[in-house]
Amino acid sequence: MFQDKTVIVTGASAGVGAACARTFASLGANLVLVARGREALHAIADELQVQTEVLAVAMDVADVVACQSLISKAVARFGRIDVLVNNAGVHHRGAVENVQPMEVAAMVDVNLRAPLQLTVEALSHIRAAGGGAIVMVGSLAGRAPLQGAATYAATKAGLRAFTYALADELVDSDVNVGVVSPGPIDTGFIMDEIDRVEDIVFSQPMSSGQEVADAVVRIARGEALEISMPWISGKLTTVGYLFPRFRRWTRPMLYKKGRQNKEKYRRVEQNVAD
């Protein structure tokens, strides 16, 4: 299905983005890989060059002009765009009063504005290619409020709402639209900042970057509108959203479980380092 198709992946230099890049490469797609870190980006691009054609674009998705240029570069190189994976994200953790205004702006720009802009920029090209997919990498935090991550949760909730609305607009088209909403993922996005991550996050089972990438492919194939990971956690966030008192009642138990799991993960990380 993806043989010789053009897939754009943002945040492609590590974690979920790198897993998506490797997965789509294994399926025969041409890749446009995007990330801020030039060295790490070119490392993954060099790795996958032996499998497929790769265009690496080092840029910040918060840059409006750079996003416009990205789409032009992709079309100029491959002549088409078939799949857009909006994966790039940033999370400045902490209570709202402890987060700097520029950090709030960065989260809104990278997590919400950039995916919306890139979707608008790419959509006409995906239609011109005969159809394809737009996949958002969201979060369980976008399904229910998460203290200590208020802005991050808000951006992911906005991204999820945009996805559902866009899917309705394109329901009769050949463009598949959907969102993957994972809980904690065993990547540097969380594990490199384990001490700053809210304990409650670790109350939910950990997914791997590859599991999220596999879910992205399922969305791109049109198999689902949203995939929550793990499944049971998605159900829990739905209940917590619909019944705030239940969320507040279970919070102490989830924090306790999360603290216990965090200690386990910390010990594993320490053993690996040793």
N, C-alpha and C positions, 0 to 999 in steps of 0.2 A: 504493500500500500504506500510506503514511503520511498520506494526505489526512485532515485533521481529527482525527488522532490526537494525543495529548499526549505530548510527549517532554521529559524532564528531563535537562539537561546540567549537570554540575558542572564547576567550573573553566572557565566559559564565556566569560570576559572577554577571552581572548587565546589565541594558539597553536592547539593541537588543538581545544580546547573551542569557540573562536570559529568554527573551520572546520566543526565538527560542527553548530553552531547554524545557520550559513548554509546548510549542505547540507540539513538537515532542513527548514528554512524553504522552500527551493526545491522540496521534495517535498510541501509543503502541510501540514506538521505545525504544531500549536500548540506553543509553546515555554515551558518553565519554565527560566530561565537562572539559574545560581547561581555566585557568586564572592565573594571577600572585598572586592575593590576596587570600591567603589560607583561611582566615576566611570567607570572603564573598562567596568564591567558595564552601566551605563545607556547608554553610547555604543553598544555592540553591540545592546542592546535597541531603542534609537531607530532604528538602522539597519534592523532587521528588522521593525519595526512596520508598515512599508508593505507587507510581504509577507504577514504572518500575525499572529495574536494572540500577544502575548508577556507573560509574567509574569516580572519580574526580582526576584530575592531576594538581597539582599546579606547574606551570613552566612559563618561559618567552619564548614566541615563537621566540624571537630573538636569542635564543640559538640553534645552529645547531644540536648539539648532543642531546639536549632535544627533539627536533622535531623527530629525528630518534627514540629515545626511546619511544616517545608517540605512534607512529604507532605500535611498537612491543608490548607495553602494551595493546593497544586496541585489537589486534589480539589474544594475550594470554588470555585476559579476555573473549572475546565474540566469538572468532574464525572467525570473518569476519569484514569487513568495508563496509558499503553500501552508506553512505552519509558523505561528508565532507563539513562543513560550515565554511569558512574562514571569520570570523567576527572580530577578534581582530584588534584593531587599536589604533594609538596614533597620537596626533596633538599638536605640539608645535607652537603656533600661533604667528604671527607677520611678519613684512617685512623681506625679506631675510637677509638684513644687520644686523638685530637685533636678528637673531636666531643663536644659538651657533652651531659650527660644529658637536658636538656630538649629538645635538638634531636633526640635519639633518640626521645623520647616523641612529639614532633610528627610525625615521619615515620610512626611506628606508627599514630597517631591518624588522620592525614589519608589515608595511602596504604592502610591496611588496615582499621582499625576502622570508619571512616566508610562505605566502600563496603559492608561487611558489614551495618552497621546500616541503611543506606538500602535495601539489597536486601530485608532482612527487613520493613522498614516498607512498602515499595512492592509487594511480591509479591502480597499478597491483592488489591490494587486492580488489578494487571495481570491477574490471573486473572478478576476480576469484569468487566473490560472485554472478556473473551473471548479473551484471549491477547495476546502482545506480545513484548517482549524486554528482557533485562538484559545490558548490554555493559560489560565492564571494559577500561580502557586500562592495560595492563601494560607490560612492558619486556623486552627481551632479557636484561636483568640478572636477571629473574625465572626465566630458563631455565638459567642457569649462574652460579656464584659470580663476583662481580666485586670485586676488591680495590680499596680506596679508596671503596667504595660498599656496604659490608657490610650496613648496616641497610636501606638503600634496596633492595638486591637481596633481602634477606630479606622485606621487606614485599611486594614484587612477586611473589616465589615463593609466599608465602602467599595472595595474591590469585589467582594462577593455580590453586593447589590447590583453593581454595574454588570457583572457577569450574567446574573439572572435576567436583567432587563435586556441586555444585548441578545441573549439566547432567544428571548421572546420575539425580538425584532427580526431575527434571522431564522426563525423556526422553519420557514418554508424554503430556505436556501440550502446550498451544499456546503455551508460553513458550520462546522461543529464548534460549539462554544462551551466551556466548562471551567470548573475550578477544583483544584485539589486542596483539601484543608487538613493538613497534618498537624499532629501534636508535636511533641519533642522529637527531633531528628538527631541521630548520632553523627553530627558533622561539627565542624569548627564554629558554625554560627551560634551554637549553644555551648558545646563542650569547652571551647576556648574561654568562655566567660561564665563557667559553671557557678562560681561564687556570687555572681551578680544576678543570676536567673532566679526568679521567684520559685520558692520551694514547691508551690502548688503545681507548677509545670511538670515536675518529675513524678507527680502522682499518676500520670498517664503512661501507658507503655511506650517505649521508644521505638521509632521506625528507623529504617536505614535510608540513606540517600537513594539507593537503588530501588527500594520499594516505592518511594515517592516518584522516581523517574518512570517506573512501570505504570503507575497510576496516571501520570501525565500522558503516556502513550495511549492508554485506554480512553482518556478524554478525547485525545486527538482523533481517535478512531470513531468517536461518536457513541461510545458504549455507555456514557453516563454524563449527566450535567454537573454533578458534584460527587467527589469521592472523599469522605472523611476518614482519617487514619489515626488510630485504629477505629474500626467500625463502632465498637461499643462507646468509645470516647465521643464520637459524633452524636450518638444518642444522648449521652450524658449532657453535652453542651446544649442540645435542644431542650431538654427538660429544665436545665438551669436558666436558659433564656426565657422560657415561658413561665417559669415559676421562680422568681427572684428569691423568695423566702427559702425555697429548697436549696438554692445555690448558697445562700448565706448560712443555712443550717449545716450543710455538708462541708463547708469551707474548712473548719478546724480539723476534721478528719482527713481531708485531702492534703492539707498542709503537713500534717504529721506523717502521712504516707510518703509525701514528696520529699520531706527531709530525710527519711530513712533511705529512700531510693537514691537521693543525691549523694549520701555518704557511700553507698555501694559503688556508684559510678566514679566518685572521687578516688576510692581505693583502687579501682580497676585502672584508672588513669595513672595513679602513682606507681602501680606495679609495672605498667607498660614502660613508664619513664625510667624505672630502676633496671 
